[in-house]
């Protein structure tokens, strides 16, 4: 069995990075983002990258760091808000953005991982999302035909994933909502690199509790310790009577 554990994020990405990659990246805001791996991508200096990710985190965190250094040419995303640099580059035409509804984006990644090149969905019909896409009418259970648009599966060159724990063979467990887009992102990458908080011995996990089997994972790195970052902080003063 090939050794999957690497001593650093940079080592885990060695030989995988080049310009113009399509990278599927897990995370939702600051929850479950592979921050050590993204830092290593930034430090490598590769450019012209396309990221398939729900969003780009926030300014100067996660993919936001690569936006600052102008290493990203395109985002396939659901959400632009709360990242001012992402918003600025999109509105100024510096960054290409392909909007994909969250459920559609997750299914596009899942479909790519399953070898499915495309699927039809009602989501986005008659909106900006449907522009340039094939439209086909299907009859539903009530016998009435409705329009659906064809969405393409995502086949990424590389998947970057953040998990809670892994065993030495790459079986992975996520913690609560940090699972988010990490599982479909892992499925659709030709090579999947996972950063975790802890690596345990084989046999530690109950097989029924494994969220991502090791067959999907080629490389592992321990990224801990992590800071607990807050995406958006709201405070108010307390009235003193």
C-alpha positions in Angstrom: 0.0 0.0 0.0 1.4 3.4 -1.0 2.2 5.8 1.8 -0.5 8.5 1.9 0.8 10.7 4.7 3.0 13.7 3.9 4.9 15.9 6.4 3.5 19.3 5.1 1.0 20.8 2.9 3.6 21.8 0.4 5.0 18.2 0.3 1.4 16.8 -0.2 1.0 19.0 -3.2 4.4 18.4 -4.7 4.1 17.4 -8.4 0.4 18.2 -8.6 0.4 22.0 -9.1 0.7 23.8 -12.5 -0.9 26.8 -14.1 -4.5 26.7 -15.3 -5.7 23.9 -13.0 -9.3 23.3 -12.2 -9.5 22.8 -8.5 -12.5 21.6 -6.5 -12.3 23.0 -3.0 -14.4 22.1 0.0 -15.7 24.5 2.6 -18.5 26.9 3.2 -17.4 30.4 4.3 -14.8 29.7 6.9 -16.3 26.3 7.8 -14.3 23.3 6.6 -11.9 25.1 4.3 -8.5 23.4 3.6 -6.6 26.5 4.7 -3.1 24.9 4.9 -3.4 23.4 1.4 -4.7 26.7 0.0 -1.7 28.5 1.6 0.6 26.1 -0.1 -1.1 26.7 -3.4 -0.6 30.4 -3.0 3.0 30.0 -2.0 3.7 27.9 -5.0 3.0 30.8 -7.3 0.9 28.9 -9.8 -1.7 31.1 -11.7 -4.6 31.0 -14.0 -6.5 28.8 -11.6 -10.2 27.9 -11.8 -11.8 27.0 -8.4 -15.1 25.2 -8.0 -16.2 26.1 -4.5 -19.3 27.4 -2.9 -17.6 30.7 -2.3 -14.2 32.1 -1.7 -14.3 32.4 2.1 -13.7 36.0 3.2 -11.0 38.6 2.4 -7.6 37.2 3.1 -8.8 33.8 4.2 -8.9 30.6 2.2 -9.3 31.2 -1.6 -9.6 34.9 -0.7 -5.8 34.8 -0.3 -5.3 33.6 -3.8 -7.7 36.3 -5.1 -5.5 38.9 -3.5 -2.5 37.6 -5.3 -4.4 37.4 -8.6 -3.7 33.7 -9.0 -7.4 32.9 -9.7 -8.9 33.5 -13.2 -12.3 32.0 -12.6 -14.6 31.0 -9.8 -17.5 28.4 -10.2 -19.5 29.5 -7.2 -22.8 30.0 -5.6 -22.1 33.0 -3.4 -20.1 36.2 -3.8 -21.1 38.1 -0.6 -18.9 38.9 2.4 -15.7 38.8 0.3 -15.1 42.3 -0.9 -12.2 41.4 -3.1 -14.2 38.7 -4.8 -17.0 41.1 -5.4 -14.7 43.9 -6.6 -12.8 41.6 -9.1 -16.1 40.3 -10.4 -17.7 43.7 -10.9 -14.6 45.1 -12.5 -14.3 42.2 -15.0 -11.0 41.0 -13.6 -12.4 37.7 -12.5 -14.7 35.4 -14.5 -17.5 34.0 -12.3 -19.8 31.1 -13.3 -22.7 31.2 -10.9 -24.1 27.8 -9.9 -26.9 27.4 -7.3 -25.7 25.5 -4.2 -27.6 22.3 -4.8 -26.6 22.3 -8.5 -23.0 22.9 -7.7 -22.9 20.0 -5.2 -24.6 17.8 -7.7 -22.2 18.8 -10.5 -19.3 17.7 -8.3 -21.1 14.5 -7.3 -21.9 13.8 -10.9 -18.3 14.3 -12.0 -17.2 11.9 -9.3 -19.7 9.3 -10.5 -18.5 9.7 -14.2 -21.8 11.4 -15.2 -21.1 14.2 -17.8 -24.4 16.1 -17.3 -27.8 16.1 -15.9 -31.0 18.1 -16.1 -32.5 20.3 -13.4 -35.3 22.8 -13.0 -33.2 25.1 -10.9 -32.2 28.2 -12.7 -34.7 27.9 -15.6 -35.5 31.4 -17.0 -32.6 33.1 -15.1 -29.0 34.1 -15.8 -28.0 30.6 -14.7 -29.7 29.2 -17.8 -28.0 31.4 -20.4 -26.2 29.4 -23.1 -27.4 26.0 -21.7 -29.5 23.4 -23.4 -33.2 23.5 -22.4 -35.4 20.4 -22.6 -39.0 19.7 -21.6 -39.9 16.7 -19.5 -43.3 15.5 -18.3 -43.7 15.2 -14.6 -46.0 13.1 -12.5 -48.9 15.4 -13.3 -48.4 14.9 -17.0 -47.5 18.5 -17.6 -44.2 19.2 -19.4 -41.8 21.6 -17.8 -38.4 23.0 -18.9 -35.2 21.8 -17.4 -31.6 23.0 -18.1 -28.6 20.8 -18.8 -25.8 21.2 -16.2 -22.3 19.7 -16.8 -20.6 17.5 -14.2 -17.4 18.9 -12.8 -14.2 16.9 -13.5 -11.5 18.6 -11.5 -7.8 18.2 -11.9 -7.3 18.4 -8.1 -9.5 18.3 -5.0 -8.6 20.1 -1.8 -10.4 18.9 1.3 -10.5 19.6 5.0 -11.6 16.9 7.4 -11.6 16.2 11.1 -9.9 12.8 11.4 -8.4 10.2 9.0 -6.9 6.9 9.5 -3.6 5.9 7.9 -5.3 4.5 4.8 -7.2 7.7 4.1 -10.7 6.8 5.5 -12.1 10.2 6.6 -14.5 11.6 9.1 -15.8 15.2 9.0 -17.1 17.1 12.0 -20.7 18.2 11.8 -21.4 21.0 9.2 -17.7 21.1 8.2 -18.6 18.2 5.9 -20.5 20.6 3.6 -18.9 20.6 0.1 -15.9 18.6 1.1 -17.4 15.2 0.2 -18.5 16.0 -3.4 -15.3 18.0 -4.0 -13.3 14.9 -3.0 -15.3 12.7 -5.3 -14.7 14.8 -8.5 -11.0 15.4 -8.3 -8.5 13.2 -10.3 -6.3 13.5 -7.2 -7.7 14.3 -3.8 -5.5 15.8 -1.0 -7.0 16.0 2.5 -5.8 18.0 5.4 -7.0 16.8 8.8 -6.7 17.6 12.5 -5.6 14.2 13.5 -4.5 10.9 11.9 -5.4 7.7 13.8 -4.4 4.0 13.4 -6.3 1.7 11.0 -9.3 0.1 12.8 -10.0 3.1 15.0 -13.2 4.1 13.1 -16.4 2.2 13.1 -16.8 1.5 9.3 -20.4 2.8 9.5 -19.1 6.2 10.6 -16.7 6.8 7.7 -17.9 9.7 5.6 -15.3 9.5 2.8 -13.7 6.1 2.1 -9.9 6.0 1.6 -10.3 4.9 -2.1 -11.0 8.6 -2.9 -8.0 10.0 -1.0 -4.5 9.9 -2.4 -2.6 12.2 0.0 -3.0 13.2 3.6 -1.4 16.0 5.8 -2.0 17.0 9.4 -2.8 20.8 9.4 -3.5 21.3 13.1 -3.4 23.4 15.3 -6.1 25.7 13.8 -7.3 29.0 15.0 -11.1 29.3 15.5 -11.9 32.1 13.0 -15.1 34.1 13.0 -16.6 34.8 9.5 -18.8 37.7 10.5 -18.9 39.3 14.0 -21.8 41.4 15.2 -21.8 43.1 18.5 -24.1 45.5 20.4 -23.8 47.5 23.5 -25.8 46.6 26.5 -28.3 49.2 27.8 -27.6 50.0 31.4 -30.7 51.2 33.2 
